[in-house]
Amino acid sequence: MVSIKKKQIVFLMLVTAFFLSSKTYAQLTEAKRDFVLLIYMNGSDLESKYELASQNIKQIIGAYKNKEDNFAIVILHGGTKKWHFSPSIPADSITYSKITRQGFEKIQTIENSSIGNPTTLTEFISFNKKYFPAERYGLIFWNHGRGSVHGFGYDELFPDDISLSLKEMREAFSVLKQSQNDLPFDFIGFDACLMATIETASTLAPYSNYLVASQELEPGGGWNYEYIIQTLSENPVIKTADLLKGIVNSYINSYAEQQFMQTTLSVIALDKMDSLNASIGKLIGHLSTKLNSTLSPQESFKEKSSYRSKSKSFGLPSFSHAAEDMIDLRSFFASAFSNADSLFRDFEKQLHTAVRYNGYSRSLQNDQVSGLSVYFPYYNKRTAANLEDYFSVQLNTEFKKFMEAYVFELINGRADDVFVKDLNRKLNAEMLLHTNKIYLNIRRMEEGKAMTSFGLDGYDVNVDADGYITLYGTNENWDGRWITLNEVPICVFMGLSDETSTLYTVPVQWNEKSAELLIRYMNVKDEVQAKVIGVREISEEGITDKIKELQQADELVFLAQNVSDHELNVELGRLTVVNQELLEIKLLPMPAGKYQVGFCMVDFYGNRHYTTFQDYLVH
């Protein structure tokens, strides 16, 4: 993403110029209301391809029942190649609309600008302060979320400025405050993935009372706007805490019947960020001192990486797509400290005070889900190598120093010389010390064709006391079976796993678009069940979409890796979806042929090292 860097004086000039051009609405300034809800709606591909924004707008209109006109909704529409809503909304400009008891009305059209431009946000908020006075305001960012580094939004129309980073949010809100065009926000919410982070909360703390956001990816349907709008329509003076608790519960309950779906939403009290950050600074400072005083830089890195690998991850990272490297804040510190540590106990106290309400699906009840995440690079080195903007809005000095040292070693450190070539299944002590995870890798050999890799599966792969890589709990060889979907062998990449579930991603072409199927294995009443939980598109920029259910007549092409270049361009089979619920995942024998079987060891720097591959014949 190319950030737009503007001096504050330029922001002020643009905001002033905007007011001068807004005469068309000046004579229609609204009477002061009890509550005005602002929605910063970046339609993007969610609208142009799937009509999800239009569906939410219709829900909002249908749920508005306010009779006294003391509650209104104002929406900014932008960032998409096509709107499907009627009356039509132009895609070549920014449009403001209002929803009141009179219905839907377009009230302002201005020159098109990127959702990722801070001025677009300042203009929208300034407009509402001038023309929609209210006792209280809420602001919802609607679109994709990409966590603490990349921020919010995916604007289809501005490829050089597709998203609004936390740095740019800070710039926008700071200019509004200095120009006295800021609003008294009761809450700022993100109907977007991965934005319930300590970095987001710290950035927005001076400008709102609460943050409402998700630690995890969101389903395509997003928040429950029927509940939100109906509640504010009936009672626009509702206590903020009651409103936000209802938003969380209504969202989680909307997907309760999808037992394999993992949903989170939390309410963060932003006036508690200073105390929480101070506690984090003391904790991370103590950890840094302990590691640096006793260990070499490489050994210190291994400890940090080990803590990171044990932490609860969000965003469904995999080896086919690295995702945004977000982890649960408490789970990281819990892996590095004991519960008896006084600094850790103080951190937990401050975290509990800051996270006022924390909702998550039943599928996460055994996981560490504290309500706040933090960026910690592990899978995605490309992002970790470009963190200038991120470090400018970091939590505190101690955490910044800790992360800078970790990132430097992640990018520059190597462990290649530890892993000898022509390695069999026996690992020596140095290899064991530098190995983070081990996966089974199956390759198919066919004459005249590229060798095909079926991905990486870590299930039932371990190391015994003698350093020997075991399979199925013993030193047995591969049993000839692999994961299939409707009896088609598929390429799978094992992602996140815990005591209750294992997540796999499956590279596919979905209706001719690059995407991943998400498969989850879960222990349900002592029985292992496997299910396709949805699909997410992956853009050319590497941005993952919200999770969507497969629909009837969807076309899937299953892809595998070409071993020579690691490209996902080998077709394994095709399938036309009848019903997502009818897709069957089974372990079945592979088709007869020649295969190679080996193991992939991933070191603490994220690099892969392979054992010697053994030939294997399936009859």
PATI-90708 format. One line per field, with one value per residue (C-alpha): residue in one letter; x, z, y. Coordinates in steps of 0.05 Angstrom, whole numbers, padded with zeros to 5 digits, always signed. Last residue first. Example, Ala and Ser with C-alpha at 12.3 -4.5 7.8 and 13.67 -1.06 7.14 Angstrom:
% residues 2
code: [S, A] $
X: [+00273, +00246] $
Z: [+00143, +00156] $
Y: [-00021, -00090] $
END
This chain:
% residues 619
code: [H, V, L, Y, D, Q, F, T, T, Y, H, R, N, G, Y, F, D, V, M, C, F, G, V, Q, Y, K, G, A, P, M, P, L, L, K, I, E, L, L, E, Q, N, V, V, T, L, R, G, L, E, V, N, L, E, H, D, S, V, N, Q, A, L, F, V, L, E, D, A, Q, Q, L, E, K, I, K, D, T, I, G, E, E, S, I, E, R, V, G, I, V, K, A, Q, V, E, D, K, V, N, M, Y, R, I, L, L, E, A, S, K, E, N, W, Q, V, P, V, T, Y, L, T, S, T, E, D, S, L, G, M, F, V, C, I, P, V, E, N, L, T, I, W, R, G, D, W, N, E, N, T, G, Y, L, T, I, Y, G, D, A, D, V, N, V, D, Y, G, D, L, G, F, S, T, M, A, K, G, E, E, M, R, R, I, N, L, Y, I, K, N, T, H, L, L, M, E, A, N, L, K, R, N, L, D, K, V, F, V, D, D, A, R, G, N, I, L, E, F, V, Y, A, E, M, F, K, K, F, E, T, N, L, Q, V, S, F, Y, D, E, L, N, A, A, T, R, K, N, Y, Y, P, F, Y, V, S, L, G, S, V, Q, D, N, Q, L, S, R, S, Y, G, N, Y, R, V, A, T, H, L, Q, K, E, F, D, R, F, L, S, D, A, N, S, F, A, S, A, F, F, S, R, L, D, I, M, D, E, A, A, H, S, F, S, P, L, G, F, S, K, S, K, S, R, Y, S, S, K, E, K, F, S, E, Q, P, S, L, T, S, N, L, K, T, S, L, H, G, I, L, K, G, I, S, A, N, L, S, D, M, K, D, L, A, I, V, S, L, T, T, Q, M, F, Q, Q, E, A, Y, S, N, I, Y, S, N, V, I, G, K, L, L, D, A, T, K, I, V, P, N, E, S, L, T, Q, I, I, Y, E, Y, N, W, G, G, G, P, E, L, E, Q, S, A, V, L, Y, N, S, Y, P, A, L, T, S, A, T, E, I, T, A, M, L, C, A, D, F, G, I, F, D, F, P, L, D, N, Q, S, Q, K, L, V, S, F, A, E, R, M, E, K, L, S, L, S, I, D, D, P, F, L, E, D, Y, G, F, G, H, V, S, G, R, G, H, N, W, F, I, L, G, Y, R, E, A, P, F, Y, K, K, N, F, S, I, F, E, T, L, T, T, P, N, G, I, S, S, N, E, I, T, Q, I, K, E, F, G, Q, R, T, I, K, S, Y, T, I, S, D, A, P, I, S, P, S, F, H, W, K, K, T, G, G, H, L, I, V, I, A, F, N, D, E, K, N, K, Y, A, G, I, I, Q, K, I, N, Q, S, A, L, E, Y, K, S, E, L, D, S, G, N, M, Y, I, L, L, V, F, D, R, K, A, E, T, L, Q, A, Y, T, K, S, S, L, F, F, A, T, V, L, M, L, F, V, I, Q, K, K, K, I, S, V, M] $
X: [-00021, +00009, +00085, +00130, +00198, +00230, +00243, +00305, +00284, +00263, +00280, +00231, +00245, +00198, +00254, +00242, +00252, +00200, +00216, +00184, +00178, +00183, +00143, +00151, +00096, +00088, +00018, -00049, -00098, -00090, -00125, -00180, -00183, -00251, -00283, -00354, -00388, -00463, -00468, -00439, -00497, -00495, -00425, -00395, -00328, -00262, -00199, -00125, -00102, -00029, -00018, -00004, +00068, +00122, +00172, +00197, +00148, +00086, +00037, -00035, -00101, -00174, -00220, -00286, -00349, -00406, -00472, -00506, -00470, -00408, -00411, -00369, -00310, -00287, -00235, -00161, -00115, -00055, -00052, -00077, -00138, -00151, -00223, -00248, -00287, -00331, -00335, -00320, -00330, -00293, -00318, -00277, -00321, -00309, -00372, -00348, -00273, -00265, -00231, -00240, -00235, -00229, -00229, -00180, -00188, -00162, -00223, -00249, -00315, -00272, -00202, -00175, -00121, -00144, -00134, -00134, -00156, -00149, -00196, -00207, -00138, -00108, -00091, -00079, -00056, -00048, -00040, -00081, -00076, -00136, -00149, -00219, -00266, -00319, -00263, -00202, -00149, -00094, -00082, -00022, -00005, +00058, +00113, +00112, +00158, +00101, +00049, +00015, +00081, +00145, +00205, +00264, +00298, +00310, +00254, +00204, +00188, +00117, +00071, +00000, -00030, +00024, -00002, +00035, +00014, -00003, +00060, +00059, +00121, +00116, +00093, +00126, +00123, +00083, +00109, +00063, +00090, +00068, +00094, +00085, +00097, +00144, +00141, +00189, +00256, +00319, +00332, +00313, +00362, +00418, +00403, +00405, +00344, +00331, +00280, +00332, +00373, +00405, +00428, +00444, +00400, +00441, +00474, +00406, +00391, +00386, +00376, +00365, +00289, +00269, +00330, +00312, +00238, +00254, +00299, +00246, +00192, +00226, +00246, +00175, +00146, +00190, +00176, +00101, +00043, +00067, +00038, +00102, +00125, +00068, +00084, +00156, +00139, +00161, +00203, +00151, +00100, +00144, +00162, +00090, +00085, +00114, +00103, +00070, +00013, -00029, -00098, -00151, -00215, -00181, -00191, -00147, -00183, -00230, -00293, -00273, -00323, -00376, -00371, -00340, -00361, -00318, -00346, -00311, -00241, -00202, -00212, -00195, -00132, -00111, -00121, -00085, -00026, -00023, -00022, +00034, +00075, +00065, +00088, +00048, +00009, +00074, +00104, +00125, +00067, +00017, +00047, +00030, -00039, -00058, -00049, -00083, -00045, -00048, +00000, -00037, -00048, +00009, -00026, -00009, +00031, -00028, -00054, -00127, -00136, -00124, -00069, -00070, +00001, +00047, +00084, +00096, +00127, +00173, +00191, +00209, +00252, +00285, +00300, +00335, +00377, +00397, +00412, +00453, +00420, +00425, +00420, +00381, +00326, +00314, +00319, +00271, +00220, +00222, +00213, +00155, +00120, +00134, +00111, +00049, +00029, +00038, -00001, -00059, -00060, -00058, -00110, -00163, -00199, -00211, -00259, -00257, -00319, -00306, -00328, -00307, -00332, -00307, -00351, -00353, -00417, -00455, -00519, -00490, -00476, -00526, -00517, -00446, -00469, -00530, -00488, -00435, -00485, -00526, -00465, -00452, -00522, -00522, -00455, -00476, -00538, -00599, -00617, -00636, -00688, -00735, -00695, -00629, -00651, -00681, -00618, -00570, -00613, -00628, -00557, -00531, -00457, -00421, -00456, -00390, -00366, -00314, -00241, -00219, -00202, -00267, -00283, -00320, -00278, -00305, -00303, -00277, -00225, -00164, -00165, -00167, -00093, -00087, -00148, -00123, -00054, -00083, -00122, -00195, -00186, -00180, -00237, -00287, -00351, -00304, -00334, -00321, -00361, -00394, -00361, -00363, -00348, -00287, -00292, -00254, -00198, -00148, -00194, -00210, -00136, -00120, -00176, -00149, -00075, -00091, -00131, -00073, -00025, -00075, -00074, -00132, -00132, -00127, -00080, -00043, -00098, -00150, -00217, -00224, -00214, -00196, -00209, -00179, -00110, -00049, -00004, -00053, -00103, -00126, -00199, -00246, -00308, -00352, -00322, -00377, -00381, -00427, -00451, -00483, -00521, -00531, -00519, -00527, -00507, -00443, -00417, -00438, -00399, -00338, -00341, -00346, -00293, -00244, -00254, -00241, -00183, -00149, -00143, -00151, -00225, -00197, -00228, -00285, -00310, -00371, -00443, -00488, -00557, -00578, -00643, -00666, -00730, -00772, -00766, -00691, -00635, -00584, -00539, -00470, -00440, -00367, -00358, -00348, -00389, -00455, -00510, -00573, -00640, -00634, -00571, -00525, -00465, -00408, -00333, -00328, -00292, -00348, -00413, -00413, -00474, -00514, -00562, -00613, -00644, -00691, -00740, -00798, -00823, -00759, -00773, -00709, -00702, -00721, -00675, -00616, -00629, -00633, -00566, -00536, -00558, -00530, -00463, -00462, -00476, -00427, -00382, -00386, -00407, -00356, -00308, -00302, -00363, -00325, -00380, -00361, -00425, -00445, -00498, -00532, -00563, -00607, -00621, -00608, -00650, -00621, -00585, -00624, -00605, -00532, -00541, -00525, -00475, -00424, -00368, -00345, -00345, -00301, -00251, -00245, -00233, -00181, -00145, -00145, -00117, -00063, -00044, -00037, +00016, -00003, +00029, -00013, +00009, +00025, +00000] $
Z: [-00123, -00090, -00099, -00053, -00067, -00006, -00001, +00039, +00093, +00074, +00102, +00102, +00126, +00175, +00216, +00274, +00228, +00188, +00177, +00116, +00116, +00059, +00015, -00061, -00103, -00162, -00182, -00161, -00138, -00066, -00012, +00024, +00085, +00077, +00069, +00040, +00010, +00022, +00069, +00015, -00031, -00105, -00119, -00187, -00179, -00217, -00209, -00191, -00233, -00224, -00221, -00149, -00161, -00119, -00176, -00188, -00141, -00180, -00125, -00126, -00149, -00142, -00192, -00161, -00197, -00156, -00182, -00113, -00066, -00024, +00041, +00047, +00091, +00084, +00031, +00035, +00009, -00030, -00076, -00134, -00091, -00050, -00047, +00016, +00018, +00071, +00130, +00093, +00145, +00182, +00244, +00294, +00347, +00421, +00428, +00372, +00360, +00301, +00233, +00195, +00121, +00091, +00015, -00013, -00071, -00139, -00182, -00241, -00205, -00147, -00170, -00112, -00058, +00003, +00072, +00133, +00204, +00262, +00321, +00394, +00426, +00381, +00308, +00260, +00189, +00155, +00080, +00036, -00037, -00054, -00072, -00105, -00069, -00055, -00020, -00006, +00048, +00037, +00046, +00026, +00096, +00101, +00136, +00209, +00261, +00310, +00334, +00266, +00236, +00276, +00262, +00302, +00353, +00402, +00449, +00392, +00342, +00319, +00258, +00272, +00236, +00207, +00136, +00082, +00009, -00044, -00085, -00159, -00200, -00268, -00325, -00378, -00334, -00271, -00201, -00143, -00081, -00009, +00046, +00121, +00165, +00221, +00263, +00300, +00286, +00310, +00374, +00341, +00285, +00334, +00374, +00314, +00274, +00248, +00192, +00137, +00117, +00048, +00063, +00133, +00171, +00218, +00161, +00140, +00206, +00181, +00211, +00170, +00166, +00230, +00267, +00248, +00264, +00335, +00350, +00323, +00362, +00430, +00417, +00397, +00457, +00504, +00471, +00472, +00431, +00360, +00316, +00278, +00281, +00235, +00184, +00177, +00179, +00111, +00120, +00165, +00108, +00063, +00121, +00129, +00172, +00238, +00249, +00314, +00310, +00373, +00389, +00439, +00463, +00507, +00463, +00489, +00461, +00495, +00481, +00410, +00375, +00421, +00384, +00415, +00454, +00498, +00537, +00575, +00551, +00584, +00657, +00639, +00604, +00664, +00711, +00665, +00659, +00735, +00741, +00689, +00727, +00792, +00762, +00793, +00729, +00696, +00640, +00567, +00540, +00580, +00549, +00479, +00499, +00530, +00466, +00419, +00354, +00287, +00231, +00172, +00123, +00099, +00040, +00014, +00076, +00120, +00164, +00188, +00206, +00280, +00319, +00392, +00417, +00420, +00357, +00385, +00450, +00408, +00363, +00424, +00451, +00384, +00377, +00445, +00422, +00359, +00397, +00448, +00514, +00588, +00593, +00529, +00547, +00618, +00599, +00541, +00585, +00638, +00585, +00555, +00622, +00641, +00573, +00573, +00641, +00614, +00552, +00595, +00637, +00577, +00540, +00595, +00566, +00504, +00536, +00488, +00466, +00433, +00374, +00355, +00306, +00290, +00242, +00251, +00291, +00240, +00280, +00323, +00264, +00279, +00353, +00351, +00317, +00361, +00423, +00404, +00381, +00445, +00488, +00449, +00460, +00534, +00545, +00506, +00549, +00504, +00487, +00415, +00441, +00390, +00329, +00363, +00378, +00308, +00275, +00313, +00314, +00240, +00227, +00251, +00234, +00176, +00124, +00093, +00155, +00195, +00205, +00277, +00330, +00316, +00331, +00376, +00403, +00459, +00485, +00421, +00395, +00441, +00444, +00368, +00357, +00422, +00405, +00335, +00362, +00418, +00365, +00351, +00276, +00248, +00198, +00184, +00212, +00250, +00305, +00334, +00396, +00435, +00387, +00409, +00339, +00311, +00270, +00321, +00269, +00316, +00331, +00258, +00240, +00294, +00271, +00200, +00219, +00268, +00215, +00167, +00216, +00229, +00154, +00108, +00048, -00028, -00042, -00106, -00131, -00126, -00154, -00119, -00050, +00001, +00072, +00141, +00171, +00136, +00196, +00254, +00222, +00151, +00154, +00095, +00091, +00135, +00185, +00235, +00271, +00330, +00350, +00411, +00426, +00353, +00299, +00227, +00180, +00208, +00248, +00192, +00139, +00183, +00192, +00117, +00099, +00151, +00124, +00052, +00074, +00105, +00035, +00038, +00019, -00044, -00076, -00124, -00129, -00087, -00085, -00027, +00000, -00029, +00007, +00036, +00077, +00103, +00174, +00167, +00125, +00098, +00037, +00021, -00046, -00067, -00143, -00202, -00173, -00176, -00130, -00165, -00129, -00123, -00096, -00140, -00134, -00182, -00185, -00110, -00063, -00044, -00006, +00057, +00099, +00147, +00195, +00235, +00305, +00335, +00277, +00326, +00294, +00292, +00257, +00216, +00209, +00136, +00116, +00153, +00124, +00054, +00067, +00091, +00027, -00015, +00020, +00008, -00067, -00080, -00137, -00139, -00066, -00029, -00085, -00056, -00021, +00026, +00073, +00126, +00166, +00212, +00266, +00292, +00361, +00403, +00345, +00332, +00276, +00207, +00163, +00098, +00075, +00074, +00032, -00037, -00007, +00004, -00040, +00011, +00065, +00022, +00011, +00087, +00095, +00040, +00070, +00138, +00110, +00074, +00139, +00172, +00122, +00076, +00069, +00026, +00041, -00017, +00000] $
Y: [-01003, -00942, -00941, -00901, -00870, -00838, -00764, -00742, -00694, -00624, -00555, -00497, -00426, -00392, -00361, -00409, -00469, -00506, -00579, -00612, -00688, -00737, -00784, -00792, -00822, -00869, -00891, -00919, -00866, -00844, -00884, -00844, -00798, -00765, -00696, -00697, -00637, -00643, -00583, -00538, -00556, -00573, -00548, -00563, -00598, -00601, -00641, -00639, -00580, -00560, -00485, -00468, -00446, -00479, -00471, -00542, -00576, -00552, -00541, -00565, -00536, -00558, -00525, -00506, -00481, -00452, -00481, -00479, -00431, -00438, -00400, -00338, -00319, -00247, -00236, -00245, -00191, -00217, -00157, -00200, -00215, -00277, -00301, -00336, -00400, -00432, -00479, -00544, -00598, -00652, -00687, -00726, -00758, -00750, -00707, -00662, -00663, -00615, -00618, -00553, -00541, -00471, -00468, -00418, -00370, -00346, -00330, -00371, -00387, -00410, -00430, -00470, -00474, -00515, -00486, -00532, -00517, -00566, -00569, -00586, -00591, -00537, -00528, -00471, -00481, -00548, -00536, -00581, -00602, -00645, -00718, -00718, -00767, -00714, -00676, -00719, -00719, -00770, -00844, -00887, -00910, -00868, -00907, -00927, -00900, -00894, -00843, -00840, -00816, -00808, -00764, -00794, -00750, -00806, -00783, -00785, -00729, -00718, -00721, -00744, -00683, -00638, -00638, -00599, -00592, -00643, -00631, -00648, -00667, -00635, -00680, -00723, -00785, -00776, -00768, -00750, -00715, -00723, -00677, -00692, -00632, -00613, -00549, -00504, -00535, -00499, -00537, -00603, -00590, -00576, -00639, -00686, -00705, -00777, -00780, -00779, -00718, -00716, -00645, -00621, -00573, -00530, -00491, -00465, -00430, -00359, -00290, -00227, -00218, -00252, -00224, -00153, -00167, -00190, -00131, -00082, -00118, -00111, -00039, -00022, -00058, -00018, +00048, +00042, +00017, +00029, +00084, +00103, +00030, +00010, +00064, +00040, -00034, -00059, -00122, -00153, -00150, -00192, -00238, -00263, -00326, -00302, -00228, -00207, -00158, -00154, -00179, -00157, -00192, -00245, -00306, -00363, -00423, -00473, -00433, -00419, -00465, -00437, -00371, -00309, -00248, -00204, -00145, -00090, -00107, -00050, -00074, -00146, -00123, -00081, -00139, -00188, -00140, -00134, -00210, -00213, -00162, -00201, -00267, -00324, -00337, -00356, -00315, -00326, -00368, -00326, -00263, -00288, -00315, -00248, -00209, -00258, -00263, -00227, -00246, -00214, -00272, -00317, -00350, -00419, -00436, -00420, -00364, -00369, -00296, -00304, -00338, -00362, -00361, -00422, -00401, -00332, -00358, -00402, -00343, -00302, -00358, -00370, -00296, -00295, -00354, -00316, -00252, -00291, -00307, -00289, -00214, -00204, -00254, -00229, -00155, -00165, -00201, -00147, -00093, -00132, -00134, -00062, -00036, -00080, -00050, +00021, +00002, -00023, +00039, +00085, +00044, +00047, +00108, +00066, +00018, -00041, -00080, -00148, -00189, -00259, -00311, -00381, -00421, -00496, -00495, -00454, -00450, -00395, -00349, -00294, -00307, -00278, -00215, -00205, -00215, -00165, -00111, -00123, -00112, -00048, -00021, -00037, -00004, +00057, +00068, +00075, +00147, +00127, +00078, +00048, +00069, +00054, -00018, -00028, -00002, -00046, -00109, -00108, -00089, -00156, -00150, -00182, -00226, -00245, -00281, -00242, -00260, -00260, -00208, -00171, -00099, -00050, +00008, +00052, +00123, +00155, +00203, +00200, +00123, +00113, +00097, +00058, +00016, +00001, -00019, -00062, -00099, -00114, -00100, -00171, -00171, -00116, -00087, -00042, +00001, +00069, +00084, +00139, +00187, +00260, +00289, +00323, +00387, +00429, +00441, +00409, +00351, +00338, +00341, +00290, +00244, +00243, +00235, +00179, +00143, +00152, +00120, +00064, +00050, +00067, +00020, +00017, +00074, +00056, +00010, +00067, +00043, -00024, +00007, -00047, -00023, -00018, -00025, -00052, -00063, -00071, -00119, -00126, -00108, -00112, -00068, -00025, +00025, +00041, +00109, +00124, +00193, +00225, +00289, +00302, +00354, +00328, +00384, +00413, +00354, +00307, +00344, +00346, +00270, +00257, +00308, +00280, +00209, +00226, +00269, +00207, +00177, +00101, +00107, +00137, +00199, +00212, +00283, +00297, +00275, +00296, +00281, +00215, +00196, +00130, +00130, +00187, +00158, +00171, +00142, +00190, +00185, +00211, +00194, +00192, +00191, +00144, +00087, +00125, +00099, +00074, +00077, +00017, -00016, -00058, -00011, -00023, -00012, -00002, +00045, +00092, +00103, +00146, +00131, +00176, +00142, +00181, +00181, +00234, +00228, +00218, +00154, +00113, +00047, +00036, -00040, -00044, +00013, -00018, -00087, -00057, -00022, -00089, -00125, -00068, -00074, -00150, -00145, -00203, -00182, -00105, -00101, -00144, -00126, -00056, -00025, +00020, +00042, +00093, +00086, +00144, +00133, +00196, +00196, +00242, +00288, +00362, +00390, +00379, +00429, +00432, +00502, +00482, +00419, +00447, +00495, +00440, +00468, +00519, +00466, +00421, +00477, +00485, +00409, +00411, +00471, +00437, +00373, +00412, +00446, +00378, +00358, +00302, +00233, +00187, +00116, +00069, +00000] $
END
